[in-house]
Amino acid sequence: MRVLLFLFIVSTCWCCNARDLWTANHFTRENEIFSVLQSNNKQSEVEAQHVEEASKNNELCTMCEDFASEALNYLSENKTQTEIISILHKSCSKISTVKQQCIVLVDYYAPLFFLEVSSIQPEYFCRKALLKLKDPDTQLEIIELLLKACNSVEGYVKKCKRLVFEYGPIILVNAEQFLETNDVCTVLHACASPAVGAEQEALPRTEISMHSAS
């Protein structure tokens, strides 16, 4: 009787140990599977993020090239160049102390600038511009150039520099977002806005329909 009781106790302990061992192994396997799934999920998220960033960059580059092409075409027109030189001459007249020297510089460098602009390719310009805008050193150089330009605005030097300090960094940091959300051509008033263009297109159609009705 004692032997049977002993065997019963031993077998019960063995069964409990076996059950615990199975549970531990099962739990370990579940943890391993969960870790693998979690790792794969993180990898998928990273890959998706890279794809999204690449798509965003491609879209931004395409938009930049379109805007740059429009701007370069606009600057290559003789009428535009004449208007720009005229504006620069008027600006020179406000600097009475060096008015003549300013006009000479405009007449000399403006044609060279337009010649240089005509040789620029939109793709090359956008690659260089977008990379440069992300460079902190370039951003600092742009701010310094703007501050130097403020010195030539008589009577508004302090106000000009305050505006540069206040808005310059914001504009540079958000340059990409600005390109994504704004039509540069319209912002610069270099071409009609889409709404105005649509209205102008609608007018001839209205006139045609009125003539045909009469």
Residue pairs with C-beta under 8 A, 6 or more apart in sequence:
59 180
60 130
60 176
60 179
60 180
61 126
61 127
61 130
63 179
63 180
64 122
64 126
64 129
64 130
64 179
65 122
65 123
65 126
66 122
67 179
67 183
67 184
67 185
68 120
68 122
68 125
68 126
69 122
70 184
70 185
70 190
70 191
71 184
71 185
71 188
71 190
72 117
72 118
72 120
72 122
72 125
74 80
74 185
74 190
74 191
75 81
75 84
75 114
75 117
76 114
76 117
76 118
81 110
81 114
84 110
85 106
85 107
85 110
88 106
88 110
89 103
89 106
91 102
92 99
92 102
92 103
92 106
93 99
94 154
95 102
95 152
95 154
130 176
132 138
133 139
133 172
133 175
133 176
139 169
139 172
139 173
142 168
142 172
143 164
143 165
143 168
143 169
143 172
146 164
146 168
147 161
147 164
149 160
150 156
150 157
150 160
150 161
150 164
151 157
153 160
171 178
183 193
183 194
185 191
186 192
186 193
186 194
192 200
